[in-house]
Amino acid sequence: MMTKPTIVGPEGEIVIPSELRVALDIRPGTRIAVSREGNRLILEPVNKEYVRSLRGSLAGGPSMTDDLLKERREEEARSKW
């Protein structure tokens, strides 16, 4: 793991060292996802690999589509009376 020190600026900005920007293909305008794991900040460039890593992360949760369809069916049933 490569560790490079950097300084936090007055508005919370940080500079990512050039070696890391090149290695991760981070360019001006690249979106960065920021998360926390314990006392660590995790910075990840939002790219195709990052988006792929999120696939399925919400699987098994409540389906807004199913809820909306159920609500529409109930409204339709009520309006027929």
N, CA, C and O atoms as a MOPAC input file, in Angstrom:
PM7 MOZYME 1SCF
protein

 N      0.84900 1    -1.17500 1     0.00000 1
 C      0.00000 1     0.00000 1     0.00000 1
 C      0.89300 1     1.23600 1     0.00000 1
 O      1.84400 1     1.32700 1     0.77600 1
 N      0.58000 1     2.17400 1    -0.86900 1
 C      1.34200 1     3.41200 1    -0.97700 1
 C      0.70700 1     4.45500 1    -0.06100 1
 O     -0.48900 1     4.72300 1    -0.16900 1
 N      1.48400 1     5.04100 1     0.83000 1
 C      0.99700 1     6.09400 1     1.71800 1
 C      1.75400 1     7.36900 1     1.40100 1
 O      2.98500 1     7.38700 1     1.42000 1
 N      1.02900 1     8.42900 1     1.11100 1
 C      1.62700 1     9.72600 1     0.80800 1
 C      0.95300 1    10.77500 1     1.68300 1
 O     -0.27500 1    10.84300 1     1.72100 1
 N      1.73100 1    11.59200 1     2.38500 1
 C      1.11300 1    12.63700 1     3.20500 1
 C      0.59000 1    13.78100 1     2.33200 1
 O      1.15000 1    14.07500 1     1.27600 1
 N     -0.46200 1    14.40500 1     2.77800 1
 C     -1.01900 1    15.58500 1     2.12400 1
 C     -1.61100 1    16.47000 1     3.20900 1
 O     -1.70700 1    16.04900 1     4.36200 1
 N     -2.00400 1    17.66800 1     2.86800 1
 C     -2.52400 1    18.63300 1     3.83900 1
 C     -3.95600 1    18.99200 1     3.45900 1
 O     -4.28300 1    19.11600 1     2.27900 1
 N     -4.79900 1    19.15500 1     4.46200 1
 C     -6.17600 1    19.59400 1     4.24400 1
 C     -6.17500 1    21.11700 1     4.19100 1
 O     -5.66000 1    21.77500 1     5.09500 1
 N     -6.75200 1    21.67400 1     3.13000 1
 C     -6.82400 1    23.12100 1     2.95500 1
 C     -7.91700 1    23.74000 1     3.79900 1
 O     -8.66300 1    23.02100 1     4.46300 1
 N     -8.02900 1    25.06300 1     3.78800 1
 C     -8.98300 1    25.76100 1     4.63700 1
 C    -10.44900 1    25.42500 1     4.36400 1
 O    -11.28700 1    25.58100 1     5.25300 1
 N    -10.77000 1    24.97400 1     3.17200 1
 C    -12.15700 1    24.62600 1     2.85700 1
 C    -12.35900 1    23.12000 1     2.77400 1
 O    -13.35400 1    22.65300 1     2.21900 1
 N    -11.40500 1    22.35000 1     3.33300 1
 C    -11.52900 1    20.90400 1     3.37000 1
 C    -10.96800 1    20.19400 1     2.15300 1
 O    -11.06100 1    18.97000 1     2.06500 1
 N    -10.39500 1    20.91700 1     1.22200 1
 C     -9.86000 1    20.27700 1     0.02100 1
 C     -8.52300 1    19.61500 1     0.31500 1
 O     -7.76000 1    20.05000 1     1.17800 1
 N     -8.26500 1    18.54600 1    -0.43500 1
 C     -6.97700 1    17.86000 1    -0.32200 1
 C     -6.38700 1    17.70500 1    -1.71200 1
 O     -7.11100 1    17.71800 1    -2.70800 1
 N     -5.07500 1    17.55800 1    -1.77800 1
 C     -4.40400 1    17.30900 1    -3.04200 1
 C     -4.00700 1    15.84200 1    -3.06400 1
 O     -3.33100 1    15.35700 1    -2.15700 1
 N     -4.43200 1    15.13900 1    -4.10900 1
 C     -4.05600 1    13.73600 1    -4.27400 1
 C     -2.69300 1    13.73600 1    -4.97500 1
 O     -2.55800 1    14.31200 1    -6.05400 1
 N     -1.69500 1    13.10400 1    -4.37900 1
 C     -0.36400 1    13.09700 1    -4.99400 1
 C     -0.40800 1    12.58800 1    -6.43600 1
 O     -1.18600 1    11.69600 1    -6.77600 1
 N      0.44900 1    13.18100 1    -7.27300 1
 C      0.42100 1    12.89300 1    -8.71300 1
 C      0.61100 1    11.40900 1    -9.02800 1
 O     -0.01100 1    10.89200 1    -9.95700 1
 N      1.47400 1    10.70900 1    -8.25400 1
 C      1.68500 1     9.27900 1    -8.53100 1
 C      0.39100 1     8.49400 1    -8.38100 1
 O      0.12200 1     7.57400 1    -9.15500 1
 N     -0.40700 1     8.85700 1    -7.38900 1
 C     -1.68200 1     8.16800 1    -7.17800 1
 C     -2.69500 1     8.56000 1    -8.24300 1
 O     -3.45100 1     7.71300 1    -8.71800 1
 N     -2.72000 1     9.84400 1    -8.62500 1
 C     -3.64600 1    10.26800 1    -9.68900 1
 C     -3.35700 1     9.53700 1   -10.98400 1
 O     -4.28200 1     9.09800 1   -11.66800 1
 N     -2.09000 1     9.40000 1   -11.32900 1
 C     -1.71600 1     8.70000 1   -12.56700 1
 C     -2.09100 1     7.22500 1   -12.46600 1
 O     -2.68800 1     6.67400 1   -13.39000 1
 N     -1.74800 1     6.58700 1   -11.35800 1
 C     -2.01500 1     5.15700 1   -11.18300 1
 C     -3.50700 1     4.84000 1   -11.25400 1
 O     -3.89900 1     3.78000 1   -11.74300 1
 N     -4.34300 1     5.77200 1   -10.76000 1
 C     -5.79100 1     5.53500 1   -10.72000 1
 C     -6.54500 1     6.27100 1   -11.82200 1
 O     -7.77500 1     6.28500 1   -11.83700 1
 N     -5.79900 1     6.88400 1   -12.74800 1
 C     -6.39600 1     7.63300 1   -13.86400 1
 C     -7.38700 1     8.68500 1   -13.37000 1
 O     -8.49300 1     8.80700 1   -13.89600 1
 N     -6.97600 1     9.44200 1   -12.35400 1
 C     -7.79700 1    10.53100 1   -11.82700 1
 C     -7.36000 1    11.80800 1   -12.51500 1
 O     -6.19900 1    12.21000 1   -12.43800 1
 N     -8.31000 1    12.44100 1   -13.18900 1
 C     -8.04300 1    13.66700 1   -13.93600 1
 C     -8.93300 1    14.78200 1   -13.41200 1
 O     -9.88600 1    14.51000 1   -12.68100 1
 N     -8.64600 1    16.03500 1   -13.76600 1
 C     -9.54400 1    17.11600 1   -13.35700 1
 C    -10.97700 1    16.79700 1   -13.78200 1
 O    -11.22200 1    16.42500 1   -14.93000 1
 N    -11.90100 1    16.94200 1   -12.87100 1
 C    -13.30700 1    16.64900 1   -13.14400 1
 C    -13.73200 1    15.23900 1   -12.78000 1
 O    -14.92500 1    14.93800 1   -12.80300 1
 N    -12.79200 1    14.36300 1   -12.44400 1
 C    -13.14800 1    13.00400 1   -12.03200 1
 C    -13.93400 1    13.07300 1   -10.72600 1
 O    -13.51900 1    13.74000 1    -9.77800 1
 N    -15.05200 1    12.39100 1   -10.68400 1
 C    -15.83700 1    12.33300 1    -9.44300 1
 C    -15.17700 1    11.33500 1    -8.50400 1
 O    -14.67300 1    10.29700 1    -8.93200 1
 N    -15.18800 1    11.66700 1    -7.21500 1
 C    -14.57300 1    10.83000 1    -6.19700 1
 C    -15.62800 1    10.48200 1    -5.15100 1
 O    -16.27300 1    11.37300 1    -4.59600 1
 N    -15.80400 1     9.19300 1    -4.88100 1
 C    -16.69300 1     8.74500 1    -3.80500 1
 C    -15.88700 1     8.75600 1    -2.51100 1
 O    -14.77000 1     8.24100 1    -2.46200 1
 N    -16.45800 1     9.34500 1    -1.47000 1
 C    -15.78200 1     9.43200 1    -0.17400 1
 C    -16.60900 1     8.64400 1     0.83600 1
 O    -17.80700 1     8.88000 1     0.99000 1
 N    -15.96000 1     7.70700 1     1.51900 1
 C    -16.64600 1     6.92600 1     2.54800 1
 C    -15.72900 1     6.81300 1     3.75700 1
 O    -14.55600 1     7.18200 1     3.71300 1
 N    -16.29000 1     6.30000 1     4.81900 1
 C    -15.54500 1     6.17100 1     6.06900 1
 C    -15.57900 1     4.73000 1     6.53400 1
 O    -16.62800 1     4.08600 1     6.52100 1
 N    -14.42600 1     4.22700 1     6.94500 1
 C    -14.32600 1     2.90900 1     7.58200 1
 C    -13.55200 1     3.12300 1     8.86600 1
 O    -12.32700 1     3.24300 1     8.84200 1
 N    -14.24900 1     3.17100 1     9.98100 1
 C    -13.59000 1     3.44500 1    11.25400 1
 C    -12.96800 1     4.82500 1    11.23000 1
 O    -13.65800 1     5.81800 1    10.99800 1
 N    -11.65700 1     4.89400 1    11.47000 1
 C    -10.94400 1     6.17200 1    11.45200 1
 C    -10.30300 1     6.47600 1    10.10900 1
 O     -9.45500 1     7.36400 1    10.02300 1
 N    -10.68500 1     5.76600 1     9.06500 1
 C    -10.09800 1     5.96500 1     7.73900 1
 C    -11.10300 1     6.59800 1     6.79000 1
 O    -12.29600 1     6.29700 1     6.83300 1
 N    -10.60600 1     7.47200 1     5.94000 1
 C    -11.39700 1     7.98500 1     4.82200 1
 C    -11.00200 1     7.18100 1     3.59900 1
 O     -9.81500 1     6.97900 1     3.34200 1
 N    -11.97600 1     6.72500 1     2.85500 1
 C    -11.72400 1     5.96600 1     1.63700 1
 C    -12.14600 1     6.84300 1     0.45900 1
 O    -13.30000 1     7.26100 1     0.37400 1
 N    -11.22200 1     7.11800 1    -0.43700 1
 C    -11.49500 1     7.89400 1    -1.64400 1
 C    -11.42400 1     6.94000 1    -2.82600 1
 O    -10.42100 1     6.25300 1    -3.01600 1
 N    -12.48700 1     6.89700 1    -3.61700 1
 C    -12.50700 1     6.01300 1    -4.78200 1
 C    -12.97600 1     6.79200 1    -5.99300 1
 O    -14.02300 1     7.43700 1    -5.94400 1
 N    -12.21500 1     6.74500 1    -7.08800 1
 C    -12.69800 1     7.40200 1    -8.30200 1
 C    -13.96500 1     6.70000 1    -8.78500 1
 O    -14.03300 1     5.47100 1    -8.81500 1
 N    -14.95800 1     7.48600 1    -9.15700 1
 C    -16.20400 1     6.91500 1    -9.66100 1
 C    -15.98800 1     6.62600 1   -11.14800 1
 O    -16.05100 1     7.51800 1   -11.99300 1
 N    -15.73300 1     5.36300 1   -11.43000 1
 C    -15.48200 1     4.90500 1   -12.79500 1
 C    -16.26900 1     3.61800 1   -13.02600 1
 O    -17.08000 1     3.22600 1   -12.18600 1
 N    -16.03700 1     2.97000 1   -14.14100 1
 C    -16.79900 1     1.76000 1   -14.46100 1
 C    -16.62000 1     0.67100 1   -13.40900 1
 O    -17.58300 1    -0.00400 1   -13.04400 1
 N    -15.38800 1     0.49600 1   -12.91900 1
 C    -15.15300 1    -0.53300 1   -11.90200 1
 C    -15.92600 1    -0.22200 1   -10.61800 1
 O    -16.49800 1    -1.11900 1    -9.99900 1
 N    -15.93800 1     1.04800 1   -10.22600 1
 C    -16.65600 1     1.45100 1    -9.00900 1
 C    -18.14900 1     1.17100 1    -9.16200 1
 O    -18.78200 1     0.61600 1    -8.26400 1
 N    -18.70300 1     1.56100 1   -10.30700 1
 C    -20.14000 1     1.34200 1   -10.54400 1
 C    -20.44200 1    -0.14700 1   -10.54300 1
 O    -21.45000 1    -0.56800 1    -9.97500 1
 N    -19.57300 1    -0.97200 1   -11.18100 1
 C    -19.77800 1    -2.42300 1   -11.17500 1
 C    -19.75700 1    -2.97800 1    -9.75700 1
 O    -20.50800 1    -3.89900 1    -9.43500 1
 N    -18.89400 1    -2.41500 1    -8.90500 1
 C    -18.79400 1    -2.91400 1    -7.53100 1
 C    -20.06900 1    -2.66400 1    -6.73400 1
 O    -20.30400 1    -3.32700 1    -5.72400 1
 N    -20.89000 1    -1.72100 1    -7.17300 1
 C    -22.13800 1    -1.41100 1    -6.46400 1
 C    -23.30200 1    -2.29200 1    -6.89600 1
 O    -24.32800 1    -2.34400 1    -6.21700 1
 N    -23.15100 1    -2.98300 1    -8.01700 1
 C    -24.25000 1    -3.82400 1    -8.50400 1
 C    -24.64000 1    -4.85600 1    -7.45200 1
 O    -23.79400 1    -5.55600 1    -6.89600 1
 N    -25.92600 1    -4.92900 1    -7.19900 1
 C    -26.43400 1    -5.90200 1    -6.25200 1
 C    -26.35000 1    -5.46200 1    -4.80900 1
 O    -26.81600 1    -6.17700 1    -3.92100 1
 N    -25.76900 1    -4.30200 1    -4.54900 1
 C    -25.61400 1    -3.88200 1    -3.14800 1
 C    -26.95400 1    -3.54800 1    -2.50200 1
 O    -27.06000 1    -3.53400 1    -1.27500 1
 N    -27.96500 1    -3.28100 1    -3.30100 1
 C    -29.28800 1    -2.98500 1    -2.74900 1
 C    -30.26400 1    -4.13700 1    -2.94400 1
 O    -31.45000 1    -4.00500 1    -2.64000 1
 N    -29.77600 1    -5.25800 1    -3.44400 1
 C    -30.64300 1    -6.41000 1    -3.69400 1
 C    -31.25900 1    -6.89900 1    -2.40000 1
 O    -30.62100 1    -6.90700 1    -1.34700 1
 N    -32.50100 1    -7.30400 1    -2.50200 1
 C    -33.17900 1    -7.86700 1    -1.34800 1
 C    -33.90100 1    -6.83200 1    -0.50100 1
 O    -34.64100 1    -7.17900 1     0.41900 1
 N    -33.68400 1    -5.57700 1    -0.81100 1
 C    -34.35100 1    -4.51300 1    -0.06100 1
 C    -35.75200 1    -4.28500 1    -0.59500 1
 O    -36.18300 1    -4.95700 1    -1.53200 1
 N    -36.45500 1    -3.34600 1    -0.00700 1
 C    -37.80800 1    -3.05900 1    -0.49300 1
 C    -37.77000 1    -2.51900 1    -1.91500 1
 O    -36.87700 1    -1.75100 1    -2.27300 1
 N    -38.73200 1    -2.91900 1    -2.71400 1
 C    -38.79600 1    -2.48900 1    -4.10300 1
 C    -39.76700 1    -1.32400 1    -4.22000 1
 O    -40.96200 1    -1.48000 1    -3.97200 1
 N    -39.26100 1    -0.17100 1    -4.59400 1
 C    -40.13200 1     0.98700 1    -4.77900 1
 C    -41.08000 1     0.75100 1    -5.94500 1
 O    -42.21600 1     1.22500 1    -5.92700 1
 N    -40.62300 1     0.02200 1    -6.95700 1
 C    -41.47400 1    -0.27500 1    -8.10200 1
 C    -42.65400 1    -1.13600 1    -7.67300 1
 O    -43.79600 1    -0.85400 1    -8.03800 1
 N    -42.38600 1    -2.18600 1    -6.90000 1
 C    -43.47700 1    -3.04600 1    -6.42500 1
 C    -44.45700 1    -2.25700 1    -5.56900 1
 O    -45.67000 1    -2.42500 1    -5.70200 1
 N    -43.94700 1    -1.40100 1    -4.69200 1
 C    -44.81700 1    -0.58200 1    -3.84300 1
 C    -45.68300 1     0.34900 1    -4.68800 1
 O    -46.87500 1     0.49700 1    -4.42200 1
 N    -45.09400 1     0.97300 1    -5.69500 1
 C    -45.84300 1     1.88400 1    -6.55800 1
 C    -46.91000 1     1.13700 1    -7.34300 1
 O    -48.04100 1     1.61300 1    -7.45000 1
 N    -46.56800 1    -0.03700 1    -7.89900 1
 C    -47.56000 1    -0.81800 1    -8.64300 1
 C    -48.70500 1    -1.26300 1    -7.74800 1
 O    -49.86400 1    -1.22900 1    -8.16100 1
 N    -48.39400 1    -1.67600 1    -6.53200 1
 C    -49.43400 1    -2.08000 1    -5.58200 1
 C    -50.35400 1    -0.90000 1    -5.27100 1
 O    -51.57500 1    -1.04900 1    -5.23800 1
 N    -49.76400 1     0.25900 1    -5.04600 1
 C    -50.54900 1     1.45400 1    -4.74100 1
 C    -51.46000 1     1.81900 1    -5.91500 1
 O    -52.62300 1     2.17300 1    -5.72100 1
 N    -50.92200 1     1.73200 1    -7.12400 1
 C    -51.73200 1     2.04800 1    -8.31600 1
 C    -52.89200 1     1.06700 1    -8.47300 1
 O    -54.00600 1     1.47400 1    -8.80400 1
 N    -52.63700 1    -0.23400 1    -8.23700 1
 C    -53.71500 1    -1.22400 1    -8.33100 1
 C    -54.80300 1    -0.93500 1    -7.30000 1
 O    -55.99200 1    -1.03600 1    -7.60200 1
 N    -54.39300 1    -0.57300 1    -6.07800 1
 C    -55.36700 1    -0.25500 1    -5.03100 1
 C    -56.18600 1     0.97800 1    -5.39500 1
 O    -57.39500 1     1.00600 1    -5.16800 1
 N    -55.53600 1     2.00200 1    -5.95800 1
 C    -56.25400 1     3.20300 1    -6.38200 1
 C    -57.24400 1     2.87800 1    -7.48900 1
 O    -58.37100 1     3.37300 1    -7.49300 1
 N    -56.81100 1     2.03700 1    -8.43200 1
 C    -57.68100 1     1.65600 1    -9.54300 1
 C    -58.89600 1     0.88200 1    -9.03200 1
 O    -60.01500 1     1.09900 1    -9.49600 1
 N    -58.67200 1    -0.01300 1    -8.08300 1
 C    -59.77000 1    -0.80500 1    -7.52800 1
 C    -60.76900 1     0.11400 1    -6.81400 1
 O    -61.98000 1    -0.07600 1    -6.92500 1
 N    -60.26200 1     1.10000 1    -6.08800 1
 C    -61.15600 1     2.03900 1    -5.37800 1
 C    -61.94600 1     2.90000 1    -6.35600 1
 O    -63.11000 1     3.20400 1    -6.09900 1
 N    -61.34400 1     3.29400 1    -7.46000 1
 C    -62.01300 1     4.21000 1    -8.40100 1
 C    -63.10400 1     3.50600 1    -9.20600 1
 O    -63.95400 1     4.17400 1    -9.79500 1
 N    -63.09800 1     2.17700 1    -9.24200 1
 C    -64.11300 1     1.43000 1    -9.99300 1
 C    -65.43900 1     1.36600 1    -9.22800 1
 O    -66.47400 1     1.05000 1    -9.81500 1
 N    -65.41700 1     1.65200 1    -7.96700 1
 C    -66.63900 1     1.58100 1    -7.17200 1
 C    -67.39100 1     2.81900 1    -7.36900 1
 O    -68.46600 1     2.98700 1    -6.79400 1

